[in-house]
């Protein structure tokens, strides 16, 4: 009896197809060692670096080390529930988190599970925690400003949408305060905000959340928190989870996103802990050799996308804490070299009452005037140089040298300008208000007012202008220009207000 080979092949294919969807081909390994959020696993020969693993009790993990006879994995969850000898299942997938509009207004952990005692979060989309940064062809230059509402920053160190601007300084110098002010100022700017707290005290994070709620900012903000009490693996993954959520809004909804990483110093320490536990070779200050790549692959994901991809953007404000103003330390220099500028906060300025304590000499924005409206460029174009020369002259005057009238005049006006740039926390100003305030100081119209009264005079004048002539401020906000005609009108208003103030006093 003869068989037709093609007929036999079709019969075999038909028989195999019946079992194709019933076979469980999931690889199973066994935990041989567990502790400190790290597991050593035997039996997963085909595991890939970065692959997601499922331990018992639905605890997630990720493959980190691929060794000759075992793999090293980090655990994202309660590792106390995992025992030596328990089964581990490979998933064949990269680590991903749920993303969506449902996360706005919520406080979640790095796996996007709620920690605010609210209802469970149900989303229809997920994104990989690790994702390639957009290429050069997928980006466009940073041109549109992201207003922080802080006079000293928007005038001298402007931030554009799609930029990465580092906030750096010693402990307790107001780094987080600047980031929170920037988030609060996005209320009318249609910008989604994400605040990632890494290694912070839980009381500090609770205070930030309460501040955001009080100022109505939580409705467009997601807080991702991995406090100091969390295991190092969750602290390590938190910034990447925040970035994945930001990418959802940028790629899928073409939105502008502001993301704050508070702070990357503690993030680097968490990664160092993981690496040492996994017995990776230590380098400088015991950090692993890929510590630079840790932050570069995170911050490079911030960009202004091309019009073809929807022109969305992610603006990153990473925070780095220095010790005794050592900007040249390992992690600070790494992050400075990755970012597009830095806002340096100095302890001496903070303690002397200059807040925000921005050091104009060390702070820089590599985007510069491209991220400013024309009105701000026109008024504040020479402000940075003016303050730099003022500080130099001030140091010279401290030596007791006699100054000529021109130098003394510059010193007096500089002191008044410093007072005008002071700004209380949680009181952001719109562009029009900032332009008029800086114009007030640089025009010399307040040179005859006592230095200690200048800040109050500027505040009172703005308040009067916004009630009696709000059209002046609105014109700057809408057009982005500060014409000579408008400048003359504002000058008249300042003179009238001065006369009224003199009569009142």
For each residue, the residues with C-beta under 8 A, 3 or more apart:
1:
2:
3: 7 8
4: 7 8
5: 8 9
6: 9 10
7: 3 4 10 11
8: 3 4 5 11 12
9: 5 6 12 13
10: 6 7 13 14
11: 7 8 14 15
12: 8 9 15 16
13: 9 10 16 17
14: 10 11 17 18
15: 11 12 18 19
16: 12 13 19 20
17: 13 14 20
18: 14 15 22
19: 15 16 22 23
20: 16 17 23
21:
22: 18 19
23: 19 20
24:
25:
26: 89 90 91
27: 43 44 45 46 47 89 90
28: 43 44 87 88 89 90
29: 41 42 43 44 47 71 87 88 89 90
30: 41 42 43 85 86 87 88
31: 34 39 40 41 55 82 83 84 85 86 87 88
32: 40 41 42 70 84 85
33: 39 40 84
34: 31 38 39 40 79 82 83 84
35: 38 79
36: 79 231 232 277
37: 74 75 79 231 232 233 274 277
38: 34 35 72 73 74 75 79 233 274 277 278
39: 31 33 34 55 61 72 73 74 75 79 82 88
40: 31 32 33 34 70 71 72 73
41: 29 30 31 32 44 47 53 70 71 72 73 88
42: 29 30 32 69 70
43: 27 28 29 30
44: 27 28 29 41 47 53 63 71 88 90
45: 27
46: 27 90
47: 27 29 41 44 51 53 63 66 71 90
48: 51 63
49: 63 64 66
50: 62 63 94 95 130
51: 47 48 62 63 90 91 92 93 94
52: 60 61 62 91 93 94 95 96
53: 41 44 47 60 61 62 63 73 88 89 90 91
54: 58 59 60 61 88 89 91
55: 31 39 58 59 60 61 75 77 81 82 86 88
56: 59 81 82 83 86 87
57: 78 81 82
58: 54 55
59: 54 55 56 75 76 77 78 79 81 82
60: 52 53 54 55 75 76 77 95 111
61: 39 52 53 54 55 73 74 75 76 77 88
62: 50 51 52 53 73 74 76 95
63: 44 47 48 49 50 51 53 66 71 72 73
64: 49 71 72 73 74 274 278
65: 71 72 73 278 280
66: 47 49 63 71
67: 70 71 72
68:
69: 42
70: 32 40 41 42 67
71: 29 40 41 44 47 63 64 65 66 67
72: 38 39 40 41 63 64 65 67 278 279
73: 38 39 40 41 53 61 62 63 64 65 88
74: 37 38 39 61 62 64 233 236 274 278
75: 37 38 39 55 59 60 61 79 82 231 233
76: 59 60 61 62 95 110 111 233 234 237
77: 55 59 60 61 81 111
78: 57 59 81
79: 34 35 36 37 38 39 59 75 82 231
80:
81: 55 56 57 59 77 78
82: 31 34 39 55 56 57 59 75 79 86
83: 31 34 56 86
84: 31 32 33 34
85: 30 31 32
86: 30 31 55 56 82 83
87: 28 29 30 31 56
88: 28 29 30 31 39 41 44 53 54 55 61 73
89: 26 27 28 29 53 54
90: 26 27 28 29 44 46 47 51 53
91: 26 51 52 53 54
92: 51
93: 51 52 96
94: 50 51 52 128 129 130
95: 50 52 60 62 76 128 129 130 237
96: 52 93 126 127 128 129 244
97: 110 111 112 126 127 129 241 244 245
98: 103 112 121 123 125 126
99: 103 112 123 125 126 127 244 245 248
100: 103 121 123 124 125 248
101: 104
102: 106 121 122 123
103: 98 99 100 106 108 112 121 123 222 245
104: 101 192 219 220 221 222
105: 218 219 220 221 222
106: 102 103 114 116 118 121 222 223
107: 114 115 116 209 222 223 225
108: 103 111 112 113 114 115 116 121 222 223 224 225
109: 112 113 115 224 225 226 230 234
110: 76 97 224 226 234 235 237 238 241
111: 60 76 77 97 108 234 237 241
112: 97 98 99 103 108 109 121 224 241 245
113: 108 109 121
114: 106 107 108 117 118 119 120 121
115: 107 108 109 225
116: 106 107 108 209
117: 114
118: 106 114
119: 114
120: 114
121: 98 100 102 103 106 108 112 113 114
122: 102
123: 98 99 100 102 103 126
124: 100
125: 98 99 100 248 252
126: 96 97 98 99 123
127: 96 97 99 131 244 245 247 248
128: 94 95 96 131 244
129: 94 95 96 97 237 240 241 244
130: 50 94 95 240 297
131: 127 128 243 244 247 301
132:
133: 297 300 301 303
134: 138 139 301 303 305 309
135: 138 139
136: 139
137: 306
138: 134 135 303 305 306 309
139: 134 135 136 162 303 304 305 306
140: 143 162 304 305 306 307 311
141: 304 370
142: 160 161 162 163 304 340 367 370 371
143: 140 160 304 370 371
144: 160 161 304 313 371
145: 154 158 159 160 161 371 372 373
146: 159 160 161 163 182 189 191 256 258 315 371
147: 154 185 189 428 430 431
148: 153 154 159 178 181 182 185 428
149: 154 181 182 184 185 428 429 430
150: 153 154 178 181 182 356 423 428 429
151: 154 155 420 421 423 429 434 437 438
152: 155 156 157 356 358 360 421 423
153: 148 150 156 157 158 159 178 343 356 358
154: 145 147 148 149 150 151 158 159 372 376 431 434
155: 151 152 158 376 379 380 383 421 434 438
156: 152 153 358 360 363 380 383 384 387
157: 152 153 165 341 343 358 363 364 365
158: 145 153 154 155 365 367 368 369 371 372 376
159: 145 146 148 153 154 163 165 182 315 317 365 367 371
160: 142 143 144 145 146 163 304 315 367 370 371
161: 142 144 145 146 191 256 304 313 315 371
162: 139 140 142 302 303 304 305 313 314 315
163: 142 146 159 160 302 315 316 340 341 365 367 371
164: 299 302 315 316 317 318 338 339 340
165: 157 159 315 316 317 339 340 341 342 343 365
166: 317 318 319 320 335 336 339 341 342 343
167: 175 178 179 317 318 319 320 342 343 345
168: 175 319 320 321 322 327 332 335 336 342 343 344 345
169: 173 174 175 321 322 344 345 346 347 357
170: 173 321 322 323 324 325 345 347
171: 321
172: 350
173: 169 170 345 346 347 350 357
174: 169 177 178 345 350 355 356 357 425
175: 167 168 169 178 179 262 263 319 321 345
176: 179 180 204 208 262 319
177: 174 180 181 356 425
178: 148 150 153 167 174 175 181 182 317 343 345 356
179: 167 175 176 182 183 195 260 262 317 319
180: 176 177 183 184 195 208 211 212 425 426
181: 148 149 150 177 178 184 185 425 426 428
182: 146 148 149 150 159 178 179 185 186 258 260 317
183: 179 180 186 193 195 212 217 221 258 260
184: 149 180 181 187 212 215 217 426 428
185: 147 148 149 181 182 189 428
186: 182 183 189 190 191 193 217 220 258
187: 184 215 216 217 220
188:
189: 146 147 185 186 256
190: 186 255 256
191: 146 161 186 220 255 256 257 258
192: 104 220 221 246 249 255 256 257 258
193: 183 186 217 220 221 222 257 258 259 260
194: 221 222 223 224 242 245 246 257 258 259 260
195: 179 180 183 208 212 221 222 223 224 259 260 262
196: 224 225 238 239 241 242 259 260 261 262
197: 200 204 205 208 223 224 225 226 227 238 262
198: 226 235 238 239 261 262 263 264 266 267 270
199: 226 227 228 230 235 263 266 267 269 270
200: 197 204 205 225 227 228 262 266
201: 204 205 227 228
202: 205 206 225 227 228 229
203: 206 207
204: 176 197 200 201 207 208
205: 197 200 201 202 208 209 223 225 227
206: 202 203 209 210
207: 203 204 210 211
208: 176 180 195 197 204 205 211 212 223
209: 107 116 205 206 212 213 218 223
210: 206 207 213 214
211: 180 207 208 214 215 426
212: 180 183 184 195 208 209 215 217 218 221 223
213: 209 210 216 217 218
214: 210 211
215: 184 187 211 212 426
216: 187 213 219
217: 183 184 186 187 193 212 213 220 221
218: 105 209 212 213 221 223
219: 104 105 216
220: 104 105 186 187 191 192 193 217
221: 104 105 183 192 193 194 195 212 217 218
222: 103 104 105 106 107 108 193 194 195 242 245
223: 106 107 108 194 195 197 205 208 209 212 218
224: 108 109 110 112 194 195 196 197 238 241 242 245
225: 107 108 109 115 196 197 200 202 205 238
226: 109 110 197 198 199 230 234 235 237 238
227: 197 199 200 201 202 205 230
228: 199 200 201 202 266
229: 202
230: 109 199 226 227 234 235
231: 36 37 75 79 234 235
232: 36 37 235 236 270 271 273 274 277
233: 37 38 74 75 76 236 237 270 274
234: 76 109 110 111 226 230 231 237 238
235: 110 198 199 226 230 231 232 238 266 267 270
236: 74 232 233 267 270 271 274
237: 76 95 110 111 129 226 233 234 240 241
238: 110 196 197 198 224 225 226 234 235 241 242 267
239: 196 198 242 243 261 264 267 298
240: 129 130 237 243 244 298
241: 97 110 111 112 129 196 224 237 238 244 245
242: 194 196 222 224 238 239 245 246 259 261
243: 131 239 240 246 247 259 298 301 302 314
244: 96 97 99 127 128 129 131 240 241 247 248
245: 97 99 103 112 127 194 222 224 241 242 248 249
246: 192 194 242 243 249 250 257 259 301 314
247: 127 131 243 244 250 251 301 314
248: 99 100 125 127 244 245 251 252 253
249: 192 245 246 252 253 255 257 312
250: 246 247 253 254 255 256 257 305 310 312 313 314
251: 247 248 254 305 309 310 312
252: 125 248 249
253: 248 249 250 312
254: 250 251 305 310 311 312
255: 190 191 192 249 250 312
256: 146 161 189 190 191 192 250 312 313 315
257: 191 192 193 194 246 249 250 312 313 314 315
258: 146 182 183 186 191 192 193 194 315 317
259: 193 194 195 196 242 243 246 302 314 315 316 317
260: 179 182 183 193 194 195 196 316 317 318 319
261: 196 198 239 242 264 267 298 316 317 318 319
262: 175 176 179 195 196 197 198 200 319
263: 175 198 199 266 267 318 319 320 321
264: 198 239 261 267 268 295 318 319 320 331 335
265: 268 269 320 321 331
266: 198 199 200 228 235 263 269 270 321
267: 198 199 235 236 238 239 261 263 264 270 271 294 295
268: 264 265 271 272 287 291 294 295 331
269: 199 265 266 272 273
270: 198 199 232 233 235 236 266 267 273 274
271: 232 236 267 268 274 275 287 288 291 294
272: 268 269 275 276 282 286 287 288 291
273: 232 269 270 276 277
274: 37 38 64 74 232 233 236 270 271 277 278
275: 271 272 278 280 282 287 288
276: 272 273 279 280 282 286
277: 36 37 38 232 273 274
278: 38 64 65 72 74 274 275
279: 72 276
280: 65 275 276 288
281: 288 289
282: 272 275 276 286 287 288
283: 286 287 288 289 291
284: 287 330
285: 330
286: 272 276 282 283
287: 268 271 272 275 282 283 284 291 330 331
288: 271 272 275 280 281 282 283 291
289: 281 283
290: 293 294
291: 268 271 272 283 287 288 294 295 330 331 334
292: 295 296 334 338
293: 290 296 297
294: 267 268 271 290 291 297 298
295: 264 267 268 291 292 298 299 318 334 335 338
296: 292 293 299 300 338
297: 130 133 293 294 300 301
298: 239 240 243 261 294 295 301
299: 164 295 296 302 316 318 335 338 339
300: 133 296 297 303 338
301: 131 133 134 243 246 247 297 298 314
302: 162 163 164 243 259 299 313 314 315 316
303: 133 134 138 139 162 300 313 314
304: 139 140 141 142 143 144 160 161 162 311 313
305: 134 138 139 140 162 250 251 254 309 310 311 312 313
306: 137 138 139 140 309 311
307: 140 310 311
308:
309: 134 138 251 305 306 312
310: 250 251 254 305 307
311: 140 254 304 305 306 307
312: 249 250 251 253 254 255 256 257 305 309
313: 144 161 162 250 256 257 302 303 304 305
314: 162 243 246 247 250 257 259 301 302 303
315: 146 159 160 161 162 163 164 165 256 257 258 259 302
316: 163 164 165 259 260 261 299 302 339
317: 159 164 165 166 167 178 179 182 258 259 260 261
318: 164 166 167 260 261 263 264 295 299 335 339
319: 166 167 168 175 176 179 260 261 262 263 264
320: 166 167 168 263 264 265 331 332 335
321: 168 169 170 171 175 263 265 266
322: 168 169 170 325 326 327 329 332
323: 170 326 329
324: 170
325: 170 322 346 347
326: 322 323 329 332
327: 168 322 332 333 336 344 362
328: 332 333
329: 322 323 326 332 333
330: 284 285 287 291 333 334
331: 264 265 268 287 291 320 334 335
332: 168 320 322 326 327 328 329 335 336
333: 327 328 329 330 336 337
334: 291 292 295 330 331 337 338
335: 166 168 264 295 299 318 320 331 332 338 339
336: 166 168 327 332 333 339 342
337: 333 334
338: 164 292 295 296 299 300 334 335
339: 164 165 166 299 316 318 335 336 342
340: 142 163 164 165 365 366 367
341: 157 163 165 166 363 364 365 366 367
342: 165 166 167 168 336 339 362 363 364
343: 153 157 165 166 167 168 178 358 363
344: 168 169 327 358 359 362 363
345: 167 168 169 170 173 174 175 178 349 350 356 357 358 359
346: 169 173 325 349 350 357 358 359 362
347: 169 170 173 325 350 351 357
348: 351 352 357
349: 345 346 352 354 355 357 358 359
350: 172 173 174 345 346 347 354 355 357
351: 347 348
352: 348 349
353: 422
354: 349 350 357 418 422
355: 174 349 350 422 423 424 425
356: 150 152 153 174 177 178 345 423
357: 169 173 174 345 346 347 348 349 350 354
358: 152 153 156 157 343 344 345 346 349 363
359: 344 345 346 349 362 363
360: 152 156 363 384 387 388 391
361: 388 391
362: 327 342 344 346 359
363: 156 157 341 342 343 344 358 359 360
364: 157 341 342
365: 157 158 159 163 165 340 341 368 371
366: 340 341
367: 142 158 159 160 163 340 341 370 371
368: 158 365 371 372
369: 158 372 377 381
370: 141 142 143 160 367
371: 142 143 144 145 146 158 159 160 161 163 365 367 368
372: 145 154 158 368 369 376 377 380
373: 145 376 377 431 480 481
374: 377 378 480 481 482
375: 378 379 431 432 435 476 479 480 481 482
376: 154 155 158 372 373 379 380 431 434 435 438
377: 369 372 373 374 380 381
378: 374 375 381 481 482
379: 155 375 376 383 435 438 439 442 482
380: 155 156 372 376 377 383 384 435 438 442
381: 369 377 378
382: 385 386 442
383: 155 156 379 380 386 387 417 438 442
384: 156 360 380 387 388
385: 382 388 389
386: 382 383 389 390 414 417 442
387: 156 360 383 384 390 391 414 417 418
388: 360 361 384 385 391 392
389: 385 386 392 393 410 414
390: 386 387 393 394 410 411 413 414 415 417 418
391: 360 361 387 388 394 395 414
392: 388 389 395 396
393: 389 390 396 397 403 407 410 411 414
394: 390 391 397 398 411 414
395: 391 392 398 399
396: 392 393 399 401
397: 393 394 400 401 403 407 411
398: 394 395
399: 395 396
400: 397
401: 396 397
402:
403: 393 397 407 408 411
404: 407 408
405: 408 409
406: 409 410
407: 393 397 403 404 410 411
408: 403 404 405 411 412
409: 405 406 412 413 447
410: 389 390 393 406 407 413 414
411: 390 393 394 397 403 407 408 414 415
412: 408 409 415 416 447 451
413: 390 409 410 416 417 441 442 444 447
414: 386 387 389 390 391 393 394 410 411 417 418
415: 390 411 412 418 419 451
416: 412 413 419 420 441 446 447 449 451 454
417: 383 386 387 390 413 414 420 421 441 442
418: 354 387 390 414 415 421 422
419: 415 416 422 451 452 454 455
420: 151 416 417 437 438 440 441 446 454 455 458
421: 151 152 155 417 418 441
422: 353 354 355 418 419 455
423: 150 151 152 355 356 427 429
424: 355 427
425: 174 177 180 181 355
426: 180 181 184 211 215
427: 423 424
428: 147 148 149 150 181 184 185
429: 149 150 151 423 433 434 437 462
430: 147 149 433 434 473 477
431: 147 154 373 375 376 434 435 476 477 480
432: 375 435 436 472 473 474 475 476 477
433: 429 430 436 437 462 466 473
434: 151 154 155 376 429 430 431 437 438
435: 375 376 379 380 431 432 438 439 476 482
436: 432 433 439 440 462 465 472 473 476 490
437: 151 420 429 433 434 440 441 458 462
438: 151 155 376 379 380 383 420 434 435 441 442
439: 379 435 436 442 443 482 487 490
440: 420 436 437 443 445 446 458 461 494
441: 413 416 417 420 421 437 438 446 454 458
442: 379 380 382 383 386 413 417 438 439
443: 439 440 491 494
444: 413 447
445: 440 491 494 495 498
446: 416 420 440 441 449 454 457 458
447: 409 412 413 416 444
448:
449: 416 446 453 454 457 498
450: 453 454
451: 412 415 416 419 454
452: 419
453: 449 450 456 457
454: 416 419 420 441 446 449 450 451 457 458
455: 419 420 422 458 459
456: 453 459 460
457: 446 449 453 454 460 461 501
458: 420 437 440 441 446 454 455 461 462
459: 455 456 462 463
460: 456 457 463 464 497 501
461: 440 457 458 464 465 493 494 497
462: 429 433 436 437 458 459 465 466
463: 459 460 466 467
464: 460 461 467 468 497
465: 436 461 462 468 469 470 472 473 490 493
466: 433 462 463 470 473
467: 463 464 470
468: 464 465
469: 465 472 473 493
470: 465 466 467 473 474
471: 474 475
472: 432 436 465 469 475 476 486 489 490 493
473: 430 432 433 436 465 466 469 470 476 477
474: 432 470 471 477 478
475: 432 471 472 478 479 486
476: 375 431 432 435 436 472 473 479 480 481 482 486
477: 430 431 432 473 474 480
478: 474 475
479: 375 475 476
480: 373 374 375 431 476 477
481: 373 374 375 378 476
482: 374 375 378 379 435 439 476 486 487
483: 486 487
484: 487 488
485: 488 489
486: 472 475 476 482 483 489 490
487: 439 482 483 484 490 491
488: 484 485 491 492
489: 472 485 486 492 493
490: 436 439 465 472 486 487 493 494
491: 443 445 487 488 494 495
492: 488 489 495 496
493: 461 465 469 472 489 490 496 497
494: 440 443 445 461 490 491 497 498
495: 445 491 492 498 499
496: 492 493 499 500
497: 460 461 464 493 494 500 501
498: 445 449 494 495 501 502
499: 495 496 502 503
500: 496 497 503 504
501: 457 460 497 498 504 505
502: 498 499 505
503: 499 500
504: 500 501
505: 501 502
